[in-house]
Structures are given as C-alpha cells and as structure tokens.
Amino acid sequence: MGRSLMPEGLLEGLTEQQLRDFFAYLRISQPISKCSHLNMNPSAPKGEPSPSTPLRKTMFGGFLKMKTLVTLLAFSLTLVTARAEHEGKIQILLLGDSSTEASVPKWVAKKEPQFEEVIRLLLAGESDLLPTKVVNFGQGGDYIRKLLDTGRYEKLAAKLPGLDYIFIRYGLNDLAYRKSFETDFPKDFHELLAKLRADHPQAMLIPMTVIPFNDEKSIVKINNLIHAVATEEKLTIFDIHPRYTAELKRGPDMLNYRRYPLSKIPENLRELAKPYVMPEKDPMVIVLDNRLDAIFGHLPGWFADRHPNIAGYNLIADETVKFLAPIMRERRVKK
C-alpha cells in the first residue's frame, strides 16, 4: 500500500466542514494567484489570527491555528507542483546493469528505437493508457552496492520527481563482485528497496529476474534470491527469464550481439570486418545480428558476449509491456 505524503496527525482536530473545505481547495484546477480578496491584516500581532483574514475563517469553516494552516497550504502546493510537472504522463524508471543500459545497440544503431523508447512506443500503442516517460539509468558494470556507495543513486535516482513504476534488475555483477553473494546480495537489495520506498513512496517497486547470461546454475542462484527478496518485501516480481529462455530455443545466439577483438580476426579476413569495427582502445568488431556468423562463427569466443542485441531488448520491452499494461489499468480503476 502507498503511504500518504501528508504529515501524520495534521488533520486531527479539524471539523467535518473544515475537512470538506480543505479537500475542495485541493481540487481547484488553477492556482490562487490573486490574494487581494484575502485582505490580510499586516498590523495583526505576529502569530495571532487577524479578524480580516477570510481565508482562514470562511474557506476552512472557522479559524485554524497558523501553524496548521501554513502546513496544510504548503502540503497542497507540493501536490499541485508535482501534478503540474508530470500531469498526464506515467513516469517509469529502469535501474540495472549493462543488460538494462543497452549501450552497444545505442552506439551501433543510433537511428533505431532503443530499449526504453520501445517500451514507451509499445505502451503508447495501448490506446486506453496514459502516455509514459521511460528513464533508463542502467549502467555497465553496475551492481547494487556500487550504485549505493558511489553516490550514483543519490545523484540520479533519489530526487527524480513523480515516479510511478521502478523496475530493478541486478544480480549479474553482484555475483561477480560481492564476496559473500548469498548473504550480501539480498541485504543490498533490501537496502535499495528501503531507499526507494523512502524517496518514492508513491511508486510501485518491481524487482526483475535476470536474463540467461552466465552458466544456468549461476542464473538460477541469482533468480532464486531475487524471488526470495520479493516475497519478503511483499512485492510483485517481474520474471523475464522464462520468456527470454523460450525465445532462445529458436536459436541460442539470436538475441545477443557479437563483440570480438579485431586483433583476433585472421589478417586475411580483416577487410571483411572493417565496416563493423568500433574505435575502442582495443578495436572491436561489433555486429548486432548473425550476418558475419558464416565467416567468423568458427573463431573461438565469437558468440561469447551474451548482452542482448536489438532483438533481445525488443523482447524484454515487449514482455515489460505485457506485464505492466494490466497493472496500469488496474491502478487507474482503483484511483
């Protein structure tokens, strides 16, 4: 359940009429910009009610304590500001590692719709849903402890306004960098969730399983821990692993790109690879599909990189929308 943004106990002591008046004020569609009718009396003693302050007397059905009135108005203005900044758009945040970031497809195929944009476009195709804004804060090499300890969370995610849904997909790098993975990873995950709840109390937090990447035994270990965390936190988990695994049965390498050092390409075949070389410290041949498999597929490690290509990210985006769209409809009805 979502938590109220209103300070606890603020409405205690208000009459039924005062409550009706206050919530009527919250429903005003335009800001109160002209205050001449309030007739505030500057000569009234500091902290004392002025007899010529109709806002406090008539609008709220009788005098309120100045502290209560100021807090109520400040709270209401906060709500109006939040609505104004995000009115009409559902805000979605993606947190994760390189398998969320999608940097290589964005680098190689700049003109094609990318992961977060595909999610937005697919949701836009659902005509009964509000428009969305999808923000991708995935980063290569990231894991939860690093996200928290480097200050990246506080700098980027903590203060994002108006978030409605937050997808959280970590575990692959956590397995590599957390020495006591089976105890540290769940602990880190709970810590991140606590921060997200505190910073974004209105958002639905959605832990995700990881896609097939390392050996299957490691993936099962990671995903079992994610399921356990979601159960303990009473959160709905988005399990992307089954759909991704099923699609790989059509071809084990159809959803990952090829990223291979140019130095390992036989010299007599490097001319063929030139159009796909990306300028890095160690130049890499990067291909988003199978077009060079017939020529270079025999080279050791040609298929080693398991990061999703555009087809892989489109699959994740499609499954994300299938998961999210019914939830968006249900939450809209409840509101």
C-alpha positions in Angstrom: 0.0 0.0 0.0 1.1 3.6 -0.8 1.9 5.9 2.1 0.4 9.3 2.5 2.6 12.3 1.9 0.7 14.4 4.4 2.4 14.8 7.8 1.0 12.4 10.3 -1.8 13.8 12.6 -2.0 17.1 10.6 -5.8 16.8 10.1 -6.6 15.9 13.7 -8.9 18.4 15.4 -10.4 19.7 12.2 -14.2 19.8 12.0 -16.1 18.0 9.2 -16.7 21.3 7.5 -13.1 22.3 7.6 -12.0 19.0 6.1 -14.6 19.4 3.3 -13.3 22.9 2.6 -9.7 21.8 2.6 -10.1 19.0 0.1 -12.3 21.2 -2.1 -9.3 23.6 -2.2 -7.0 20.7 -3.3 -9.4 20.1 -6.2 -9.1 23.6 -7.5 -7.7 23.3 -11.1 -6.0 26.7 -11.2 -3.6 28.3 -8.7 -4.8 31.0 -6.4 -2.7 33.8 -7.9 -4.6 36.9 -6.7 -4.7 37.4 -2.9 -6.4 40.8 -2.7 -9.6 39.2 -1.6 -7.8 37.6 1.4 -7.4 41.1 3.0 -4.5 40.0 5.2 -4.0 42.5 8.0 -0.3 43.3 8.4 -1.0 45.1 11.6 -2.1 41.9 13.4 0.4 40.7 16.1 2.9 38.1 14.9 1.4 34.6 15.2 -2.1 35.9 16.1 -5.1 35.5 14.0 -6.3 38.6 12.1 -10.1 39.4 12.2 -9.8 40.4 8.5 -8.5 37.0 7.2 -11.4 35.4 5.4 -9.1 32.6 4.0 -8.7 31.2 7.5 -12.2 32.0 8.7 -14.5 31.2 5.8 -12.6 28.9 3.5 -11.9 26.4 6.2 -15.0 27.0 8.2 -13.5 28.8 11.1 -10.1 29.8 12.4 -7.3 27.3 12.3 -4.0 27.6 14.1 -1.5 29.4 12.0 1.0 26.5 12.1 -1.7 24.1 10.9 -2.9 26.4 8.1 0.7 27.1 6.8 1.5 23.4 6.8 -1.8 22.5 5.0 -1.2 25.1 2.3 2.5 24.1 1.9 1.4 20.4 1.5 -1.3 21.3 -1.0 1.1 23.4 -3.0 3.5 20.5 -3.1 0.8 18.3 -4.6 -0.1 20.9 -7.2 3.5 21.3 -8.2 4.0 17.6 -8.6 0.9 17.3 -10.7 1.9 20.2 -12.9 5.4 18.7 -13.6 4.1 15.3 -14.5 0.4 15.8 -15.5 -0.8 13.3 -18.0 2.4 11.1 -18.1 3.2 7.9 -16.3 6.8 8.0 -15.1 8.8 4.8 -15.4 12.4 4.3 -14.1 14.7 1.4 -15.2 17.5 0.5 -12.8 20.1 -2.1 -13.6 23.5 -3.0 -15.1 24.7 -3.2 -18.7 21.9 -5.6 -19.7 19.5 -2.7 -18.8 21.6 0.1 -20.2 21.7 -1.2 -23.8 24.7 1.0 -24.6 26.1 -1.1 -27.6 22.8 -1.1 -29.6 22.5 2.7 -29.0 26.1 3.1 -30.2 25.8 1.0 -33.3 22.2 1.6 -34.4 21.6 5.2 -33.4 18.7 5.7 -35.7 16.6 2.7 -34.4 14.2 2.9 -31.5 16.1 1.8 -28.4 15.1 -0.2 -25.3 13.3 2.5 -23.2 11.8 4.1 -26.3 10.4 0.8 -27.5 8.7 0.4 -24.1 7.2 3.8 -24.4 6.0 3.2 -28.0 4.5 -0.2 -27.1 2.6 1.4 -24.2 1.5 4.2 -26.5 0.0 1.5 -28.7 -2.4 0.7 -25.9 -4.9 3.4 -26.6 -6.6 3.3 -23.2 -3.4 4.1 -21.3 -1.9 7.4 -20.4 1.4 8.5 -22.2 4.6 7.4 -20.5 8.1 8.7 -20.0 10.7 5.9 -19.5 14.0 6.8 -17.9 16.9 4.3 -18.2 19.5 4.6 -15.5 21.1 1.2 -16.3 24.9 1.4 -16.3 27.6 -1.1 -17.4 29.4 -2.8 -14.6 26.9 -1.7 -12.0 25.7 -3.7 -9.0 23.6 -2.6 -6.1 26.4 -2.0 -3.6 28.3 0.1 -6.2 25.1 2.1 -7.0 24.7 3.0 -3.4 28.3 3.5 -2.3 29.4 5.7 -5.3 26.6 8.2 -4.7 25.1 7.5 -8.1 21.8 6.6 -6.6 21.6 9.8 -4.6 22.7 11.9 -7.5 20.4 10.4 -10.2 17.6 8.4 -8.8 16.8 9.7 -5.3 15.4 13.0 -6.4 13.6 12.1 -9.6 10.1 13.5 -9.2 6.8 11.8 -9.8 7.9 8.2 -10.3 5.1 5.7 -10.8 6.9 2.4 -11.5 10.5 1.4 -10.8 12.0 -1.7 -12.4 15.0 -3.1 -10.6 17.3 -5.7 -12.4 20.6 -6.5 -10.7 22.5 -9.7 -9.9 24.9 -10.5 -12.7 27.7 -8.2 -11.5 26.7 -8.6 -7.8 27.6 -12.3 -8.2 31.0 -11.3 -9.6 31.8 -8.6 -7.0 30.1 -9.5 -3.7 32.3 -12.0 -1.9 29.5 -13.4 0.2 27.0 -13.2 -2.5 24.2 -15.3 -1.0 24.1 -13.1 2.1 25.3 -9.7 0.7 23.1 -9.6 -2.4 19.8 -9.9 -0.6 21.0 -7.5 2.1 21.9 -4.9 -0.6 18.6 -5.5 -2.4 16.6 -4.8 0.8 18.7 -1.7 1.4 18.0 -0.3 -2.1 14.3 -1.1 -1.8 14.2 0.8 1.6 15.7 3.8 0.0 13.4 3.7 -3.0 10.4 3.4 -0.7 11.6 6.4 1.3 12.4 8.6 -1.7 9.5 7.5 -3.9 6.6 6.4 -1.6 4.0 6.5 -4.4 6.0 4.3 -6.8 5.4 0.6 -7.4 8.7 -1.2 -6.9 9.2 -4.1 -9.3 12.1 -6.5 -8.8 13.1 -8.3 -12.0 14.8 -11.6 -12.6 17.9 -11.6 -14.7 18.1 -13.0 -18.3 20.2 -16.1 -19.3 23.7 -14.8 -19.3 26.2 -16.9 -17.3 26.0 -20.6 -16.8 22.5 -21.6 -15.9 23.4 -22.7 -12.4 24.5 -19.2 -11.5 21.4 -17.7 -13.1 19.2 -20.0 -11.0 21.1 -18.9 -7.9 20.6 -15.2 -8.6 17.0 -15.5 -9.6 16.1 -17.6 -6.5 17.5 -14.9 -4.3 15.5 -12.2 -6.2 12.3 -14.2 -5.7 13.1 -14.6 -2.0 13.6 -10.8 -1.6 10.4 -10.0 -3.5 8.5 -12.5 -1.3 9.9 -11.0 1.9 9.1 -7.4 0.7 5.7 -8.5 -0.5 6.4 -7.1 -4.0 5.2 -8.4 -7.3 8.1 -9.8 -9.2 8.6 -9.5 -13.0 10.1 -12.7 -14.1 11.7 -12.0 -17.5 13.7 -15.2 -17.5 11.1 -17.7 -18.8 10.2 -15.7 -22.0 13.8 -15.0 -22.8 14.8 -18.6 -22.3 11.9 -19.8 -24.5 12.9 -17.4 -27.3 16.5 -18.7 -27.2 15.2 -22.2 -28.3 14.7 -20.7 -31.8 18.4 -20.0 -31.9 20.9 -19.9 -29.0 22.6 -16.7 -30.3 19.7 -14.9 -31.9 19.2 -12.4 -29.0 22.9 -11.4 -28.3 25.3 -9.3 -30.3 28.8 -10.3 -31.4 31.7 -8.3 -29.9 35.1 -9.6 -30.9 38.6 -8.1 -30.8 39.8 -7.1 -34.3 43.2 -8.4 -33.3 41.8 -12.0 -33.2 40.4 -11.8 -36.7 42.7 -13.5 -39.2 44.6 -10.9 -41.1 43.5 -12.1 -44.5 39.8 -11.6 -43.4 40.1 -8.2 -41.6 38.9 -6.3 -44.7 35.6 -8.0 -44.3 35.4 -6.9 -40.7 36.3 -3.3 -41.3 32.8 -1.9 -41.7 31.9 -3.3 -38.2 35.0 -2.1 -36.3 34.2 0.3 -33.4 37.0 2.6 -32.3 38.0 1.5 -28.8 41.3 1.1 -27.0 41.3 -2.4 -28.3 39.3 -2.1 -31.6 36.3 -4.4 -31.5 34.2 -5.9 -34.3 30.6 -5.4 -33.2 27.7 -6.9 -35.1 24.1 -6.8 -33.8 23.0 -9.9 -35.7 24.1 -13.1 -37.5 25.4 -11.5 -40.7 29.0 -12.5 -40.2 28.4 -15.8 -38.4 29.0 -17.8 -41.6 32.5 -16.3 -41.9 33.7 -15.8 -38.3 31.4 -18.1 -36.3 34.2 -20.8 -36.1 36.5 -18.4 -34.2 36.8 -19.2 -30.5 34.7 -16.8 -28.5 32.8 -15.3 -31.4 29.5 -15.9 -29.6 30.8 -15.3 -26.1 29.2 -11.9 -25.4 25.7 -12.5 -24.1 24.5 -9.0 -23.9 21.2 -8.5 -25.7 21.1 -7.1 -29.2 18.2 -5.1 -30.5 16.1 -8.3 -30.9 16.8 -9.1 -27.3 15.9 -5.7 -26.0 12.8 -5.7 -28.1 11.8 -9.0 -26.4 12.4 -7.5 -22.9 10.4 -4.4 -23.9 7.5 -6.4 -25.2 7.4 -8.6 -22.1 7.7 -5.5 -19.9 4.6 -4.0 -21.6 2.7 -7.3 -21.3 3.5 -7.2 -17.5 2.9 -3.5 -16.9 -0.2 -2.6 -19.0 -2.7 -4.7 -16.9 -1.2 -3.2 -13.7 -1.6 0.3 -15.1 -5.2 -0.3 -16.0 -5.9 -1.8 -12.6 -4.3 1.1 -10.7 -6.2 3.6 -12.8 -9.5 2.0 -12.0 -8.7 2.0 -8.3 -7.9 5.7 -8.4 
